[in-house]
Amino acid sequence: MNLIPAGPSSQLGRRLVVATGIAGVVLAASSLVSPHRAWANLFLVSYYLVTIGLGGTLFIALTTVCGAGWNVAFRRVPEAMTAVLPFAGILLLLSLAIRLPQYGWHHHGEGDAGTFWFKELWLTPTFLAIRAVVYILLWIGFSKWIVQDARRQDDGRDPQRISTALCATFLAVFAITISLAGIDWIMALEPMWFSTMWGVYQFSGLIMATLASMIIVAVALRKHGLLEGHFRDDHLHDLGKLLIGFSCFWMYIWFSQYMLIWYSNIPEETSYFIHRTHGPWAPVVIGSLVLNWIVPFFVLLPRANKRNDGVMLKIAVVVLIGRWVDLYVMIFPPVLEGSPPFGIPEVAAIVCLCGLAGLSFLRAFSAAQPVPQNDPYLAESLSYHA
C-alpha cells in the first residue's frame, strides 16, 4: 500500500514520513527516561488527532442536517480529515491500555467507596477499556459511512445529497460519546474532581481546532491550484466567522465553568483550578486564554481580515497551538509533578502530530476528485457570496 500519493505532494509526503519517524523514535526513547512524561505526550497527540478526524465528520454532518450548500465546493477537505481516525484511534487505545491500571477511583483511596460507589464502578479499568473501544469503533464506523455516502455522488448520474438521517444519527451518537470520552479519559485523571460542563467544553475545543485545520488546508490547496476557483474568499470569510464565533463560545464555557466553581467554593471542585491558576502553571493557563480567545477575537473582528489568506493562516495556526496548550493544561498537571515541562519530548510529539495528520490527509485527499461532482448544491456553493 502506497502511503504517499503521487504528484506534487509526494516530496512533502516523504518529508513527513521521515520527520514523523524520527520524532516517533525520540518520543519512544524519552519513555526510558521519563515514562509518565512520554505517556502524557502520547496521549495528548493521539487524543488531539482523534478530535481532528472526528471534527471533520462533525462538520459534514452538521452542514448536511442544516441543509447548507455553501460548503460543498471544499467538502473534500473535512472528508479527508476523517482519514486520521483509524490511525489515531489505535494510538489512543494503545495509550489508554498503557495507563489503564492507574485509572479508577479505587486507586486514589482506601476502604469502601461510600457515596462514590458509582464512580468506582464507572472507572473500573475493564469497563473503561470496553467503553473506549466502543467509542472509537462508533466514530470510525460513522465517519467511513458518511464519507462513502458522500463519495458515491461522483459515481451517480443524478444529483443526490448525503443521507440526512445518517448524519442526524451520528450527531446524536457524537453528543453522547464525546462527552463520556472526555470524562473517561481526561477528567478521570483526577477522579475526585468533577464538572458538569466538561462535555460541552470538550466539544468547543474540538470544533475550534477543526475549523482552524480546515482553513489551513483549504488555503494551502488553493495556493497549489487544487481548489483554485472553487474555494473562494467568501468561503474563507464564513469559516472565519465560524472560528471567531466558536472562539467566543469556548471562552464562554471556560469562564462559566471557572466562575461557578469559584463561586460555590467546594473543595472537590476548586482543586482543579487551584493547581492550575497558582504557581508555575498560571502563565500557561493565561497563554491558553490568549491563544484560544483574545488573539482570534480581536484579529478576526474586521471583515477584511477574514478574507485575507495570510491573516487567516496565522490565526488558524495560533488556534491549533492554543488547542495543544489547552489539552496540555488538562493532561499534564495530574500526570507530572512540578513545573510545566517543555523540551525535546514535547517537540517530538508535536512533529508526530503534524506528520501523522499530514500523511493521512494527503493520502485520503488524493483518492478522490478535489470537488464533489453530483451534489445538487455544488452550483450554489461555487457562486456563493458571503
C-alpha positions as CSV (number, residue, x, y, z in Angstrom):
1,M,0.0,0.0,0.0
2,N,1.4,3.4,-1.0
3,L,1.1,5.8,1.8
4,I,2.5,8.7,-0.2
5,P,0.3,9.9,-3.1
6,A,1.9,10.5,-6.4
7,G,2.2,14.0,-7.8
8,P,3.3,17.4,-6.4
9,S,2.6,16.3,-2.8
10,S,5.0,13.3,-3.0
11,Q,8.0,15.2,-1.8
12,L,6.1,16.7,1.1
13,G,4.8,13.2,1.9
14,R,8.3,11.8,2.0
15,R,9.5,14.6,4.3
16,L,6.5,14.0,6.6
17,V,7.4,10.3,6.7
18,V,11.0,11.0,7.7
19,A,10.1,13.7,10.3
20,T,7.4,11.5,11.8
21,G,9.6,8.5,12.0
22,I,12.5,10.4,13.7
23,A,10.0,12.1,16.1
24,G,8.5,8.8,17.0
25,V,11.9,7.3,17.8
26,V,12.7,10.3,20.0
27,L,9.3,10.1,21.8
28,A,9.8,6.4,22.4
29,A,13.4,6.9,23.7
30,S,12.1,9.6,26.1
31,S,9.9,6.9,27.8
32,L,13.1,5.3,29.1
33,V,14.0,8.5,31.0
34,S,10.5,9.7,32.0
35,P,7.7,7.2,31.2
36,H,5.0,9.4,32.7
37,R,6.0,12.3,30.6
38,A,6.2,10.2,27.5
39,W,2.8,8.8,28.2
40,A,1.3,12.3,28.6
41,N,2.7,13.3,25.2
42,L,1.5,10.1,23.5
43,F,-2.0,10.5,25.0
44,L,-2.2,14.2,24.1
45,V,-1.1,13.6,20.5
46,S,-3.5,10.7,20.0
47,Y,-6.5,12.5,21.5
48,Y,-5.7,15.6,19.5
49,L,-5.6,13.6,16.3
50,V,-8.8,11.8,17.1
51,T,-10.7,15.0,17.7
52,I,-9.4,16.5,14.4
53,G,-10.6,13.5,12.5
54,L,-13.9,13.4,14.4
55,G,-14.3,17.1,13.8
56,G,-14.2,16.6,10.0
57,T,-17.1,14.2,10.3
58,L,-19.0,16.6,12.6
59,F,-18.6,19.4,10.1
60,I,-20.1,17.3,7.3
61,A,-22.9,16.0,9.4
62,L,-23.9,19.5,10.8
63,T,-23.9,21.1,7.3
64,T,-25.9,18.3,5.9
65,V,-28.5,18.3,8.6
66,C,-28.8,22.1,8.3
67,G,-29.3,21.8,4.6
68,A,-26.3,24.1,4.0
69,G,-24.8,24.3,0.5
70,W,-22.1,27.0,0.8
71,N,-19.5,24.4,1.9
72,V,-19.9,21.8,-0.9
73,A,-17.0,23.2,-3.0
74,F,-14.5,22.4,-0.3
75,R,-16.2,19.5,1.4
76,R,-13.4,17.1,0.3
77,V,-11.2,18.8,3.0
78,P,-13.2,17.7,6.0
79,E,-13.8,14.3,4.3
80,A,-10.0,13.8,4.0
81,M,-9.5,14.9,7.6
82,T,-11.6,11.9,8.8
83,A,-8.9,9.5,7.4
84,V,-6.7,10.1,10.5
85,L,-9.3,8.4,12.8
86,P,-8.2,4.8,12.3
87,F,-4.5,5.5,13.0
88,A,-5.3,7.9,15.8
89,G,-7.9,5.6,17.3
90,I,-5.4,2.8,17.6
91,L,-2.8,5.1,19.0
92,L,-5.3,6.4,21.6
93,L,-6.3,2.9,22.6
94,L,-2.7,1.9,23.0
95,S,-2.0,4.9,25.2
96,L,-5.1,4.1,27.4
97,A,-4.0,0.5,27.7
98,I,-0.6,1.5,29.0
99,R,-2.1,3.5,31.8
100,L,-5.2,1.5,32.4
101,P,-4.1,0.2,35.8
102,Q,-3.7,3.8,37.1
103,Y,-7.2,4.8,36.1
104,G,-10.1,4.3,38.5
105,W,-11.3,5.9,41.7
106,H,-10.2,3.0,43.9
107,H,-6.5,3.7,43.1
108,H,-6.8,7.0,44.9
109,G,-8.4,6.0,48.1
110,E,-8.7,3.1,50.6
111,G,-11.6,1.3,52.1
112,D,-15.3,1.4,51.0
113,A,-16.2,3.8,48.2
114,G,-19.2,5.1,50.2
115,T,-21.1,7.7,48.2
116,F,-18.7,7.3,45.3
117,W,-19.8,3.8,44.6
118,F,-21.0,4.7,41.1
119,K,-17.7,6.5,40.3
120,E,-15.8,3.4,41.4
121,L,-18.0,1.2,39.3
122,W,-17.8,3.5,36.2
123,L,-14.0,3.8,36.4
124,T,-13.4,0.1,36.7
125,P,-10.4,-0.4,34.3
126,T,-12.1,-3.2,32.3
127,F,-15.3,-1.3,31.9
128,L,-13.4,1.8,30.9
129,A,-11.4,-0.1,28.3
130,I,-14.6,-1.6,26.8
131,R,-16.2,1.9,26.5
132,A,-13.1,3.3,24.9
133,V,-13.2,0.6,22.2
134,V,-16.9,1.2,21.6
135,Y,-16.4,5.0,21.2
136,I,-13.5,4.6,18.7
137,L,-15.4,1.9,16.7
138,L,-18.5,4.1,16.5
139,W,-16.6,7.1,15.4
140,I,-14.6,5.3,12.8
141,G,-17.7,3.4,11.5
142,F,-19.9,6.5,11.2
143,S,-17.1,8.5,9.6
144,K,-16.4,5.9,6.9
145,W,-20.1,5.5,6.3
146,I,-20.7,9.3,5.9
147,V,-17.7,9.7,3.7
148,Q,-18.6,6.7,1.5
149,D,-22.1,8.1,1.1
150,A,-20.6,11.5,0.0
151,R,-18.1,9.8,-2.4
152,R,-20.9,7.9,-4.1
153,Q,-22.1,11.2,-5.6
154,D,-19.1,11.0,-8.0
155,D,-20.4,7.7,-9.4
156,G,-24.0,8.6,-9.8
157,R,-25.6,10.3,-12.8
158,D,-28.4,12.1,-10.8
159,P,-27.7,14.8,-8.3
160,Q,-28.0,13.4,-4.7
161,R,-27.4,14.6,-1.2
162,I,-25.7,12.8,1.7
163,S,-28.2,10.9,3.9
164,T,-29.7,13.4,6.4
165,A,-30.9,10.6,8.6
166,L,-27.4,9.1,8.8
167,C,-25.9,12.4,9.7
168,A,-28.6,13.1,12.3
169,T,-28.0,9.7,13.9
170,F,-24.2,10.5,14.0
171,L,-24.8,13.8,15.7
172,A,-26.8,12.1,18.5
173,V,-24.2,9.5,19.0
174,F,-21.4,12.1,18.9
175,A,-23.0,14.3,21.5
176,I,-23.2,11.4,24.0
177,T,-19.8,9.7,23.2
178,I,-17.6,12.8,23.1
179,S,-18.9,13.9,26.5
180,L,-18.4,10.5,28.0
181,A,-15.0,10.1,26.4
182,G,-13.8,13.4,27.8
183,I,-14.9,12.3,31.3
184,D,-13.4,8.8,31.0
185,W,-10.1,9.7,29.5
186,I,-9.3,13.2,30.9
187,M,-11.4,14.0,33.9
188,A,-10.7,10.6,35.3
189,L,-7.0,11.5,35.5
190,E,-8.2,13.4,38.6
191,P,-11.1,11.2,39.7
192,M,-12.1,13.2,42.8
193,W,-12.7,16.3,40.6
194,F,-15.9,16.8,38.5
195,S,-17.6,19.3,36.3
196,T,-21.0,19.1,34.7
197,M,-19.8,21.4,31.8
198,W,-16.9,19.2,30.8
199,G,-18.6,17.6,27.8
200,V,-19.5,21.0,26.2
201,Y,-16.0,22.2,26.9
202,Q,-14.5,19.3,25.0
203,F,-16.8,20.0,22.1
204,S,-15.9,23.7,22.0
205,G,-12.1,22.9,21.7
206,L,-12.7,20.2,19.1
207,I,-14.7,22.4,16.8
208,M,-12.2,25.3,17.0
209,A,-9.3,23.0,16.1
210,T,-11.4,21.5,13.3
211,L,-12.2,24.9,11.7
212,A,-8.6,26.0,12.0
213,S,-7.3,22.8,10.3
214,M,-9.8,23.3,7.5
215,I,-8.7,26.9,7.0
216,I,-5.0,26.0,6.7
217,V,-5.6,23.0,4.4
218,A,-8.1,24.8,2.1
219,V,-5.9,27.9,1.7
220,A,-2.9,25.7,1.0
221,L,-4.8,23.7,-1.6
222,R,-6.0,26.8,-3.3
223,K,-2.5,28.2,-3.4
224,H,-1.3,25.0,-5.1
225,G,-4.2,25.1,-7.6
226,L,-6.2,22.1,-6.4
227,L,-9.0,24.3,-5.2
228,E,-8.3,27.3,-7.3
229,G,-11.7,28.8,-8.4
230,H,-13.6,26.5,-6.1
231,F,-12.6,27.7,-2.6
232,R,-13.2,31.4,-2.7
233,D,-12.8,34.3,-0.3
234,D,-16.5,34.1,0.6
235,H,-15.9,30.6,1.9
236,L,-12.9,31.7,3.8
237,H,-14.9,34.6,5.2
238,D,-17.6,32.2,6.5
239,L,-15.0,29.9,8.1
240,G,-13.6,32.9,9.8
241,K,-17.0,33.9,11.2
242,L,-17.4,30.4,12.5
243,L,-14.0,30.4,14.0
244,I,-14.5,33.7,15.9
245,G,-17.9,32.6,17.0
246,F,-16.7,29.3,18.4
247,S,-13.7,31.0,20.0
248,C,-16.2,33.2,21.9
249,F,-18.2,30.1,22.8
250,W,-15.0,28.4,24.1
251,M,-14.3,31.4,26.2
252,Y,-17.9,31.5,27.5
253,I,-17.8,27.8,28.5
254,W,-14.3,28.2,30.1
255,F,-15.4,31.2,32.2
256,S,-18.8,29.7,33.1
257,Q,-17.0,26.6,34.4
258,Y,-14.4,28.7,36.3
259,M,-16.9,31.2,37.7
260,L,-19.4,28.5,39.0
261,I,-16.6,26.5,40.7
262,W,-15.1,29.7,42.2
263,Y,-18.4,30.9,43.5
264,S,-19.5,27.6,45.0
265,N,-16.0,27.1,46.6
266,I,-16.4,23.3,47.1
267,P,-13.0,21.8,47.8
268,E,-13.6,18.8,45.4
269,E,-14.2,21.3,42.6
270,T,-11.7,24.1,43.3
271,S,-8.8,21.7,43.5
272,Y,-8.6,21.6,39.7
273,F,-8.2,25.4,39.2
274,I,-6.1,26.0,42.4
275,H,-3.4,23.7,40.9
276,R,-3.5,25.4,37.5
277,T,-4.0,29.1,38.4
278,H,-1.4,29.3,41.1
279,G,2.4,28.8,40.8
280,P,4.2,27.8,37.6
281,W,1.0,26.7,35.8
282,A,-0.7,30.1,35.9
283,P,1.2,31.6,32.9
284,V,0.3,28.5,30.8
285,V,-3.4,28.9,31.6
286,I,-3.2,32.6,30.7
287,G,-1.4,31.7,27.5
288,S,-4.3,29.3,26.7
289,L,-6.8,32.1,27.1
290,V,-4.7,34.4,24.9
291,L,-4.3,31.9,22.1
292,N,-7.8,30.5,22.1
293,W,-9.8,33.7,22.5
294,I,-8.1,37.0,22.8
295,V,-6.0,36.8,19.7
296,P,-8.7,35.3,17.4
297,F,-11.4,37.6,18.7
298,F,-9.6,40.9,18.1
299,V,-7.8,40.0,14.9
300,L,-10.9,38.5,13.2
301,L,-13.3,41.3,14.1
302,P,-12.6,43.2,10.8
303,R,-14.3,41.8,7.8
304,A,-11.2,42.3,5.6
305,N,-9.1,40.1,7.9
306,K,-11.5,37.2,7.5
307,R,-11.0,37.4,3.7
308,N,-7.2,37.6,3.9
309,D,-5.2,34.3,3.3
310,G,-2.2,35.5,5.3
311,V,-4.2,36.6,8.3
312,M,-6.4,33.6,8.4
313,L,-3.5,31.2,8.1
314,K,-1.7,32.9,11.0
315,I,-4.8,32.9,13.2
316,A,-5.5,29.2,12.4
317,V,-2.0,28.3,13.4
318,V,-2.5,30.3,16.7
319,V,-5.7,28.4,17.4
320,L,-4.1,25.0,16.8
321,I,-1.3,25.9,19.1
322,G,-3.9,27.1,21.6
323,R,-5.7,23.8,21.4
324,W,-2.5,22.0,22.2
325,V,-1.9,24.3,25.2
326,D,-5.5,23.7,26.3
327,L,-5.0,19.9,26.3
328,Y,-1.6,20.3,27.8
329,V,-3.2,22.1,30.8
330,M,-5.8,19.3,31.1
331,I,-3.5,16.3,30.9
332,F,0.0,17.2,32.2
333,P,-0.7,18.5,35.8
334,P,-2.2,15.3,37.2
335,V,0.4,13.1,35.5
336,L,3.6,15.0,36.3
337,E,4.5,16.9,39.4
338,G,6.3,20.2,39.5
339,S,6.7,22.9,36.8
340,P,5.3,22.5,33.3
341,P,7.8,20.6,31.2
342,F,8.6,21.5,27.6
343,G,11.5,20.2,25.7
344,I,12.6,17.6,23.2
345,P,9.8,15.0,24.1
346,E,7.1,17.7,23.6
347,V,8.6,18.9,20.3
348,A,8.9,15.3,19.1
349,A,5.2,14.7,20.0
350,I,4.1,17.9,18.1
351,V,6.1,16.7,15.0
352,C,4.4,13.3,15.2
353,L,1.1,15.1,15.4
354,C,1.7,17.2,12.3
355,G,3.2,14.3,10.4
356,L,0.5,11.8,11.0
357,A,-2.2,14.3,10.3
358,G,-0.5,15.4,7.1
359,L,0.2,11.9,5.8
360,S,-3.3,10.7,6.4
361,F,-4.8,13.8,4.8
362,L,-2.6,13.7,1.7
363,R,-3.4,10.0,1.1
364,A,-7.2,10.5,1.5
365,F,-7.5,13.7,-0.5
366,S,-5.6,12.2,-3.5
367,A,-8.0,9.3,-3.6
368,A,-11.0,11.3,-4.9
369,Q,-11.7,14.3,-7.1
370,P,-11.0,17.7,-5.4
371,V,-14.6,18.8,-5.7
372,P,-17.9,16.7,-5.5
373,Q,-19.3,16.2,-8.9
374,N,-23.0,15.4,-8.4
375,D,-24.1,17.3,-5.3
376,P,-27.2,19.4,-6.0
377,Y,-25.8,22.3,-4.0
378,L,-22.4,22.5,-5.9
379,A,-23.5,25.3,-8.2
380,E,-24.8,27.3,-5.3
381,S,-21.5,26.8,-3.5
382,L,-19.4,27.8,-6.5
383,S,-21.4,31.1,-6.9
384,Y,-21.8,31.7,-3.1
385,H,-21.4,35.3,-1.8
386,A,-20.9,35.9,1.9
